[in-house]
Amino acid sequence: MNRNPESIITLVARLELEFGAIESNFDLNRQAYGRLQQGADDSLDWAALGYTLHAIYTAMEHYFLLISKTFENDLSSDSWHKDLIDKMQLELPGIRPRLLSRALARTIDELRGFRHVFLSLYDDRLDQDRIMLIQKKYQICDAAFPMPILPLLSQFKSLHSGSRSFSPRRI
C-alpha cells in the first residue's frame, strides 16, 4: 500500500487522465452505435462497436488497477480481472470508499466477458445479437460509471489536502 502524499497526488492526476480516456471511448461507442441505429450493417460497423466495448472495459479495468495498486496491491491470482471488479465493490473504511454498486459491477463483469470473446475472434464473425445485448447493458455503465468518482476522489484528496482539483466533465 503506497499512500504517501506524492502517490495520492499522482493517483488523482492519473485517474483524471484515465477518466478522459474512458469518456473518449464512451463517445466513440455512441458514434459506432449511432451508425448501426441509422442502418449501417457492414461487418466493419459491427467490429467498430465491438472494439469500443472492448476499449471501454479495458480503460475501466486500468482505472481500477491504478486504485488497487495504490491502496491494496494484492492481485496475484489467475482470476485477477474478476477479482479486481469484486474489490471495487468493497468499502474499505479508512482506505477508500466503494467505487461500484453490485449492479454496476455485474454489468462491468459482462463487459469483461465480452472483451475475452472479442479478443479471441480470429476467423469468425461477431454475433450481432450478442453485441447488441452487451451494448444495451453497457449503456448502464455510460450513465452510472461517473457517479461514484466524486466521493472517491474527495476521500483521496482528504488523505492529502494538496492534491489537484478533479471535476469530471460528465457530472
Contacts in CASP RR format, 6 or more apart in sequence:
PFRMAT RR
TARGET T0000
AUTHOR 0000-0000-0000
METHOD contacts of the structure
MODEL  1
MNRNPESIITLVARLELEFGAIESNFDLNRQAYGRLQQGADDSLDWAALG
YTLHAIYTAMEHYFLLISKTFENDLSSDSWHKDLIDKMQLELPGIRPRLL
SRALARTIDELRGFRHVFLSLYDDRLDQDRIMLIQKKYQICDAAFPMPIL
PLLSQFKSLHSGSRSFSPRRI
1 70 0 8 1.000
1 71 0 8 1.000
1 72 0 8 1.000
1 73 0 8 1.000
1 95 0 8 1.000
2 69 0 8 1.000
2 70 0 8 1.000
2 73 0 8 1.000
3 70 0 8 1.000
3 71 0 8 1.000
3 159 0 8 1.000
5 159 0 8 1.000
5 160 0 8 1.000
5 162 0 8 1.000
7 70 0 8 1.000
8 70 0 8 1.000
8 156 0 8 1.000
8 157 0 8 1.000
8 159 0 8 1.000
8 160 0 8 1.000
8 163 0 8 1.000
9 160 0 8 1.000
9 162 0 8 1.000
9 163 0 8 1.000
9 164 0 8 1.000
11 66 0 8 1.000
11 67 0 8 1.000
11 70 0 8 1.000
11 156 0 8 1.000
12 153 0 8 1.000
12 156 0 8 1.000
12 157 0 8 1.000
12 163 0 8 1.000
12 164 0 8 1.000
12 166 0 8 1.000
13 164 0 8 1.000
14 66 0 8 1.000
15 63 0 8 1.000
15 66 0 8 1.000
15 67 0 8 1.000
15 149 0 8 1.000
15 153 0 8 1.000
15 166 0 8 1.000
16 164 0 8 1.000
16 166 0 8 1.000
18 59 0 8 1.000
18 62 0 8 1.000
18 63 0 8 1.000
18 66 0 8 1.000
19 63 0 8 1.000
19 146 0 8 1.000
19 149 0 8 1.000
19 168 0 8 1.000
21 59 0 8 1.000
22 56 0 8 1.000
22 59 0 8 1.000
22 60 0 8 1.000
22 63 0 8 1.000
22 145 0 8 1.000
23 168 0 8 1.000
23 169 0 8 1.000
23 170 0 8 1.000
25 52 0 8 1.000
25 55 0 8 1.000
25 56 0 8 1.000
25 59 0 8 1.000
26 56 0 8 1.000
26 142 0 8 1.000
28 52 0 8 1.000
28 55 0 8 1.000
29 49 0 8 1.000
29 52 0 8 1.000
29 53 0 8 1.000
29 56 0 8 1.000
29 135 0 8 1.000
29 138 0 8 1.000
29 142 0 8 1.000
30 142 0 8 1.000
32 45 0 8 1.000
32 48 0 8 1.000
32 49 0 8 1.000
32 50 0 8 1.000
32 51 0 8 1.000
32 52 0 8 1.000
33 49 0 8 1.000
33 52 0 8 1.000
33 135 0 8 1.000
35 45 0 8 1.000
35 48 0 8 1.000
36 45 0 8 1.000
36 46 0 8 1.000
36 49 0 8 1.000
43 125 0 8 1.000
43 126 0 8 1.000
46 125 0 8 1.000
46 126 0 8 1.000
46 128 0 8 1.000
46 131 0 8 1.000
47 126 0 8 1.000
49 131 0 8 1.000
49 135 0 8 1.000
50 114 0 8 1.000
50 118 0 8 1.000
50 126 0 8 1.000
50 131 0 8 1.000
51 118 0 8 1.000
53 111 0 8 1.000
53 114 0 8 1.000
53 115 0 8 1.000
53 118 0 8 1.000
53 131 0 8 1.000
53 134 0 8 1.000
53 135 0 8 1.000
53 138 0 8 1.000
54 114 0 8 1.000
54 115 0 8 1.000
54 118 0 8 1.000
54 119 0 8 1.000
56 111 0 8 1.000
56 138 0 8 1.000
56 141 0 8 1.000
57 108 0 8 1.000
57 111 0 8 1.000
57 112 0 8 1.000
57 114 0 8 1.000
57 115 0 8 1.000
58 115 0 8 1.000
60 108 0 8 1.000
60 111 0 8 1.000
60 141 0 8 1.000
60 145 0 8 1.000
61 81 0 8 1.000
61 84 0 8 1.000
61 112 0 8 1.000
64 84 0 8 1.000
64 85 0 8 1.000
64 87 0 8 1.000
64 88 0 8 1.000
64 99 0 8 1.000
65 75 0 8 1.000
65 84 0 8 1.000
67 88 0 8 1.000
67 96 0 8 1.000
67 99 0 8 1.000
67 152 0 8 1.000
68 75 0 8 1.000
68 84 0 8 1.000
68 87 0 8 1.000
68 88 0 8 1.000
71 92 0 8 1.000
71 95 0 8 1.000
71 96 0 8 1.000
72 87 0 8 1.000
72 92 0 8 1.000
72 95 0 8 1.000
75 83 0 8 1.000
75 84 0 8 1.000
75 87 0 8 1.000
77 83 0 8 1.000
81 112 0 8 1.000
82 109 0 8 1.000
82 112 0 8 1.000
85 100 0 8 1.000
85 105 0 8 1.000
85 108 0 8 1.000
85 109 0 8 1.000
85 112 0 8 1.000
86 105 0 8 1.000
88 98 0 8 1.000
88 99 0 8 1.000
88 100 0 8 1.000
88 105 0 8 1.000
89 98 0 8 1.000
89 99 0 8 1.000
89 100 0 8 1.000
89 101 0 8 1.000
89 102 0 8 1.000
89 105 0 8 1.000
90 98 0 8 1.000
91 97 0 8 1.000
91 98 0 8 1.000
96 152 0 8 1.000
96 155 0 8 1.000
96 156 0 8 1.000
97 148 0 8 1.000
97 151 0 8 1.000
97 152 0 8 1.000
97 155 0 8 1.000
98 148 0 8 1.000
99 148 0 8 1.000
99 149 0 8 1.000
99 152 0 8 1.000
100 108 0 8 1.000
100 148 0 8 1.000
101 144 0 8 1.000
101 148 0 8 1.000
103 140 0 8 1.000
104 140 0 8 1.000
104 141 0 8 1.000
104 144 0 8 1.000
104 145 0 8 1.000
104 148 0 8 1.000
107 137 0 8 1.000
107 138 0 8 1.000
107 140 0 8 1.000
107 141 0 8 1.000
108 141 0 8 1.000
110 134 0 8 1.000
110 137 0 8 1.000
111 134 0 8 1.000
111 137 0 8 1.000
111 138 0 8 1.000
111 141 0 8 1.000
114 130 0 8 1.000
114 134 0 8 1.000
117 130 0 8 1.000
118 126 0 8 1.000
146 168 0 8 1.000
146 170 0 8 1.000
146 171 0 8 1.000
147 171 0 8 1.000
149 166 0 8 1.000
149 168 0 8 1.000
149 171 0 8 1.000
150 168 0 8 1.000
150 171 0 8 1.000
153 166 0 8 1.000
156 163 0 8 1.000
157 163 0 8 1.000
157 166 0 8 1.000
END
